[in-house]
Amino acid sequence: MTSTRPATRSTHPVEVPSPRATAIVAGILVTWNRKELVSAVIEALSAQAYPLDRFHLVVVDNASTDGTSRYLARRWRPERIVANSTDRAHEPAFEPPSRPEQEGPNLAGFASLSIVANRVNLGGCGGFNTGFAFVERVLPSWADAEPDFLWLLDDDIDLPADALRCLVAAADDDPRIGLVGSRTVHLQDRRTTIESTIYFDRATGFMGPDPAAGHPMVAEHRRWITTTGTNSPKGDGAFTGVRPVDVVSACSMLARWSAVKEVGFWDQRYFIYCDDADWCLRFGRAGYGVVLNLDAVVYQTPWLSKLTPSRAYYADRNSVWMLAKVLGGAHLRRVTWSRLRAFLLGSLKAGLLRRGFQGELRRRTVEDIVRSRGGRLRADLPPPESVLEAFERARCLGPGARVLVMCNQPESVRWADRLRASLTHSLISAGRADEQPRWTYFVRNDVPDPQGTRGGGGAGAAGSVPERIVYSMRWQSKIRRQIGLLRRPPSAVVVFNLLNDVPLVRGGRFNIHVDTRTPDRAQVERDTIGSKLAFLARWACTAVAARVYARRLKPHRSSTKYG
């Protein structure tokens, strides 16, 4: 198979000391609807400069709908495919394995290749827990012995040939090292490190690339930074060696299996996000070292570029639960309330600033934390649809309709122009050119205006320069500039990237949300006085429950191996 990834180009030393003994490694690769990507990861694993007869790979297919298991079975000929019929990752139900039609060893050259097909999507957290249970219960029945290490892997990465050798060499150096992480380099720019050292700040509960004041690694970390040539743990620096850290990422993480059996598996509540950070802090609490091997590289796209409101929900919810694993007493209660209060204020602001579903999602984050409601998010979010469908749903087509576009980001006016052109093209293609709405751009005064039309403009009819209303950051300006909207309220309001800083007095009954990463799609939500009042009532109840929860909170200790 020809990989679609950029050619691997190593940016670090490749001369790595060989381990004192060749360890048995079990890789766990979790995937969902990415059959070509996960196949490319298997290809990179098959090229590892490590004895492949000591490497077992378990691919956990999280109920993909794109035929992932069949695709991988044809491409790589796994020795067995095992169905997992449970809907609870902490209660696996592995059925007897089936052998693919092709005979012979797997085509990757591994000691064994197994596919575990989950009946339901258990998320990244549940997928890795499935893999842990499989290694514990099933793999030893045909492997030579239990593995020495687990290698956790994401399905959207690429790896240089010495990645596994570097990880095992670091772990083999000290038996008290429980976890070894990889330095993350940008998948499309393989000179740029996007994540390396991660430290936990006990004072605030946040994580960052540099240790906070009072952390025992502060002085040594600063000395190390001066050797990189960048004065930063990121960028195009000379990164090499092994660093003690608090957290490493599971996109490529080596775990000592004996330590895993002592510390336990991942918290079953999490679904995705913070599960790996939580695990690292638990390893540290158990007395195991967590280190980053800067020479063990993994290539990946920055996670922030993949962040969505739903994914932010998981990250925020789980990060609060994680605090109760490592903090205690009054300090835990103070830090938790500070985090919940920030979520509540963000929810209130979003709900009142034409970002209703984001406000509700932030409120749900707090509610689910308080109720300990884990697993997959179950919320009715506006479905993405084409721009034309979105404008139809918002009832803002035709010469009598008026669209207000909020322009408060540096590229907002350009985005608005592109949106307008896209809708125009769609209407013309559908033979509905006479259904053009009238456009008004509500532009903050520090946003560049490519057409140089500050205020005024045409009437916003099709083909003319849209009308512009320019406001400043002062509240008086935001309110005063809306006087015209009281006489001529818009039919709908367009908000880019869920960012809006103006509380519109009369803004129409619909919001059209456009994520500029997918500018041909949009989400529509109703925004009325009634919907706002209902939101405020739910918000007030959640705020009271959150305050009670924070006051009564105690440290969390799981009674099972899961968390």
N, C-alpha and C positions, 0 to 999 in steps of 0.2 A: 504493500500500500504506500502511496506517495503522501507524505504528510503535508498539510497546508500551513504548518507553522514556519516562521523564519528559521533559517539555518542556525543551529546552535553555535554560539561563539563564546568560548570560555573567557571570563574576565577575571580569573583568579588562579592561583597556583594549582597545578594538577599533580604535583608530587606529594602524595599523601602517605604517611607511614601505614604499612599494612597492619591489621589487627593481629594481636598475639595468637589468636585462634580464629578460624573462620566461623563466625556466628551464623546460626540459622535465623533468618529474618522472614516474618510473615507480613506481607504488604496488604493493607486494607484500602481499597479505592472505591469511594462512594460516588454514584452517578445518578442523574435523573434527566432523561431526554436530551442527552448529548452524545449520541453514539459515535459520531466521527471524532469528537474531542477526546472521549475516553479511550477510543482505539489508538489515538495518537499518543496518549500517555502510556499505554501498554507498549507501544513501539519504543518509546524512550526508555522504559524500564528494561526492555529486552536488549538494549544497547549498553546497559550498565557494566562498568569495569569491576564487577564483583562476581564471584562464582555463582552462576545462576542455579546450579544444582543445590544451593543452600538457600534459595529464595522461593517462597510459596506466595502466590498472589490470590487474594480473595476480592472479587469485584462484587459489590453490593448494588444491585439495580433496584432503585427505589420506586418500583411500579411505573417504570417509564411507559409512555404511550407511543413512542416512536420506534418500537421494535428493537430496543437496545440489546436485550439478551440474545435474540435470534441473530442480530448483526454480528455481535462479538463471537457467538458460537461458530458462525460460518468463517469469520476472519481468523480466529485464533485457536479453534478446536480445544476448548477447555476439557479437562478430564471428566468434569462432572458439573451438572447444573442442579442446584438445590432450591426447592421452593420453600419460602417462609410464609406460612399462611396466617400469621397473627396480625392484629392491628395494634399491638403493644410491643414496642421494641424491648422492654424489660421482661417480656414473657414470650421469648421466641418459640416457634413451633416448626422446627426444621423437618421437612418430609424426606423420605429416602431419596438419595441422589439418583438422577438419571444421567445416562451416558449419551453424549451427542452421537450422531450416526457415524461420524468419521472415527476410525480407529487410530491408535498411536498416540504419542505424547503431544502435548500442546505445542503450537507452532512458535511460541515465544521463547522456548527453551528453558522455562522455569521448572523447578522441581515439581510443582503442581500449579494448575490454574483452575480456580473454581469460580462459578457465578452463583451468587445467592440472589434469587428473584423474590423480592418482597411483594406481598399481596397489595399493600397500600404504601403510599409515600410517607415514610417516617421522618423525613427531614434529614439534614446532615447529621444531627445528633443521634437520632434513631438509627440512621444508617451505620454509623460507626459502632454504636452499641450492638447492632446486629452482627457486625464484623467481629467484635470482641467475643461475643457469645459463640460465634461459629469457631473461632480459633480455640476457645476453651473447650467446647463440647464435641466438635465434629472433626476438626483438622487432625488432632493426634491419632485418629483411627487409621489414617493412611500415611501420615508423615513419619519420618524416622523418629522424631522426638518433639517435645514441645519447643516452640521457638524461643530464642534468646531475646529477640526484639520484635516489636511491631513497628511497621512503617506506615503512618497515616498519610493519605494522599488525596488532594482534590482532583477533580476531573477536568479542570480547565488550565492545567499547568504544562510546562515543558521542563526538562531536566538535562543538565550536562551529564556526560558519561560517568563522572566520578562522584556524583551526588551521594549515593548510598555508601560508597567506600569512605567518604569524609565523615558521614554521620556515625557509622559504626566505629571508626577509629577514635572519634571523640568520646563515645560512650565506653569503649573498651579501656580507655585510659584510667577510669576511676569507677569502681563498682557502686559508689554512692551516687553517681549521676543517674537520675531517673529518666530525664527527657533531654533530647538534643534537637534543637530547631535549625532551620535553614534561613539563610539571608535571601530575602525576596527581591528580585531584580525585575524591572519592567519588561513585560513580554515583547513589546514592540520597540523598546529602546534598551538594548542589553548592556549598556554602559551605566545605567542609572539604577541605583539601589533605592527601592521605595519603602522597604521596611527592614530593620535590623533589630537593634536592642529595644526591649519593651520592659518598663518598670512599673510597679504598682505603688501608688501614693496612698499610704494608709490614712493620711490626714483628710483627703478629699474623696477617696474611693475611685479616682480616675487612673487611667494608664497612659503612659507617654514614652517617647523614645529616650528621654533623659531622666535619671533619678531625681526626685524632688529633694529639697533641703531636708536633712535628717536621715536620708537613706544611707545605709552603710557603704554603698558603691559610689557615692558622689565624687570623692576625690580621685579615685582610681579611674572612674569613667572620664573625668575631665582630662586626665593625663593621656588616656587612650585616644580621645578625640583629637588631640593635637598631632597624633601620628598619622591620621587618615588623609591629611591634606585638604579637608573640606570644612573643618570645624563643625561637623555635623555627622550624625550616624546614618545619614542618607546622602544621596547624590552620587557623583562620579568620583568616589574616593578610593584610597588604597586600603581595602578592607580584608583583613586576614587574621587568623587565629581563632581562639575559643574564648567567648565572653560569658561570665556568669550573669544571668538575667532573672527576672521574675516570671516572664511569660514568653512563649514562642507559639508560632502559628501552626495549626494542623494542616495547612496546605502541603507541608512536607515536614513531618515530625517523627522522630524515632523515639520509641518508648521501651524501657526495659520491662519485659513481660513479668518477671518476678515482682517488680515494684507495682505494676498494674494490678496484679492479683491482691496486693496489700492495700493499695490506695482505693481501688474500685474503678468502676466504669463511669461513663458520663451521666450527668444529672438528667433523668428521664423527662423532666419538665421542659427542656430548653427548645427542642425542635431544630433551630439553627441559631448561630451567633453566641459568643461568650462561653460556649461549652468548652472550647480548648483553653481559654484563659482561666476559667474556673478549675479545670483539671490541673493546670500548671501550679496554681496557688495551693491546691490540695497536696500536690507532690511536695512543694516546699514546706508546707505545714507538717508533713509526715517525715521531714528530715532528708529528703532526696534533693540532689542538685538539679537545677534547670539551667542549661547552658545553650548558647547560640554558637554554632560553628560557622563563622563568616565565610569559610571556604566551601561550605556545602550550599550551593546556590539552587534556587528554584525560580523559574520564570513565570510571572503571572501578571494579569491586568490589575491595576489598583482597585481595591474593594470599594472605595468611595465612588468610583465611576459606575458601580453596579448597584449603588444604594437606592432603594425605593422607600416610600412611606411604610409599606408592609415590612420590609426588612429592618427599618429603623425601629419598628414596634418590637421585634424580637430582641434587637441589640439593647434597647432601653429596659425592657422587662427583665431580661436575664441578668443584666449588669447589676440591678438592684438585688436580685436574689443572691448573686455571687457575693455581695458584701457581707451577708450573714454567715458566710463560710469562713471569713478571715478577720472580721471585726467583732467586737463584743461590747456589752454594757451600754453606758450612756453614749459613748462615742458612736457605736453602731446606730443607735436611735437618731442621733443628731445628723449623721451623714445621710442616712436613709430619708429622713424627713426633708433635708435640703434637696435631695434628688427628686423626691415626689413633688415637692412644691414647685421646682423648676418645670417639671412635666405639666403640672396643672396650670401654671401661668402660660406656658407655651400653648396648651390646649385652648385656654380662654382667648388668647390673642388670635390664634388661628380661626377659631369659631366665629369671632366677631369681625374678621378681616377678609371675608369672602373665601375662606379656605375651610369650609365646613367639614368635609370628610377627613381632612387632616386633623382638625380640632377634635373630632369624635374619636379618631384613632388614638390620639394622644391621651384622651380621657380613658379610653378602653385599656390603654397600657397600664395606667394607674389602677383601674378597677381590677384587672387581671392579676396584677402584683398582689394587691390586698387579698383577693380571694384565692390566691395560689392556683390560678387557672393556667395550667401549662399546655404544652403541645402546640398544635397548629392553630394559627389565627383563624377564627371564624367570624368574619365581618363582611357586611355587604358594601363593598367598595364600588364606585362607579366603573362600569366596564369600559376599557379603551375601545374606541371606534374610529372610523375615518373622520376626517375634518368635516366633510360634507354631512355625514350622518349626525355628527355632534351638533352642527348648526341647525339641522332639521329638528333634532330632539329639543334644542333650546328655543325653537320657534322664533328664530331671528334671521329669517330669509325674506327677501322682498324689499321693495323700495321704501316701505313704511317701517321697516325694522332698523334698529340702530344698535351697533356693537361698540362697547366701550372696552378698550384694551389698556390694561395697566402696564405702564412702562417705567419700571423703577430699578432696572439692572443695566449695566453698561451696554449690552447688546440688544436691549429690549426693542428699540425702534426698528432695527434690522429684522428681528424676529417677527415683529408685527407686520412689516412689509412682506416678509416671506409667507406668513400665514394668509394674508390678504390675497397675495398672488396665487397661492395654492387653492384657496376657495374659488377664486375667479376661474382658474383653469378647470376645476371640477365642474363648476356650473356650466361653463361653455361646452365642455365635453358631453355633458348630459342634456344639452339643448335647452338650458334654463338660464341663459345669460341675463334675462330680465328680472331674476330673483336676487340680484346683488343687494346686500344691505348697505346702510350708510355707516361709516366708520368714524370713531373719535379716539384719538390717542391721549391718554391721561399721563403726561410725561413729567417725571421729576426733573428739576432744573439742572441737576448734575449729570444727566444722561445725554451722551452725544446724540446729536440729531443730524444724520447724514444729509438730509435735504435742506437743513438750515432754516426750517420754518417754525420758529418759536411762536406758538400761539396763532390764532387765526386759522389760515388755511381755507380750503374750500368747504363746502357743505358736507363733505364726506361721501358724496355719491360715487358710483362706480366710475373709475377712470380718473377721478380728480384726486388732489392731495387731501388726505384725511384731515378733518378738523383736529387741532391740537389744543389741549388745555394743559398749561404748564403750572406746576405747583412746587413749593419748596418743602423742606423737612419740618418747618414750623407748623404746629397744629392749626394756627389761625389760617394759614395759607391753604392747608388741606381742606378745611371746612369752607372757606370763602370761595374757592374755585369750583365748589359743587353747586353753587347757586343756580347755574344754568341747567343742571341735571334735575332740579326740583320741577322745572317747567317742562323739560323734555327728557324723562328718564329713559335709560337704555333698555333694550330688550334683554340683553345678556352682557356679562362681563367676562373678558378673557384674562386669565392669570397665568403667567409663565413660571414653571418650576416651583409652584406652591409658595411664591414669594410676593407678598402684597403688604404695603404699609399704610394704606388709606382706608379708614372706616367710611364706606360710602353710605350716605343718608338714603338715597334712592338709587339702587344699582340694578334693578331688574330682578326677575324671579329665578334666573339661572346663572350659574358660573360655568365657564368652559375652561378646563385646565389643560394646558399644553406642556408636556415635558420636551424640552428642546433637544434631548437625545433621540426622540422619536417624533419629529415635528409633523409627520403625516397622520398622527393619531391624537385623540383628545378624549377627555373624560368630562361628563356633564353631571352637575348636581343642582338640585333645587335649593334656593336660598330665599326664604321668606321670613316675615316676622314670626309666624307660627313655628317654623323650624328652629329659629334662634331661641325662642322662649323654651321650647322642649329641650334643646341642648343645654341651656343654662340650668334647668331644673335637674337634669342628669348630672351635670358638672358639680352642682352644689352638694348633691348626695355623695358623689365620689370623693369630694374634698373632705367631707366630714369623716367618711370611712378611712381615708388615708391618714388623717391626723390620729385617729384612734389606733390604727395599725402601727404607725411609727412609735407611738408611746408605749405599746405593749410588746414590741419586737424583741425577740431573744435570738441568740446565735442558732444557726441551723446545723444539725448533725443528722445525716441520713441513717436510717435503721437498716438499709439494704446496701448492696454494692453499687447501686446506681445513684451516685451523687452524695 
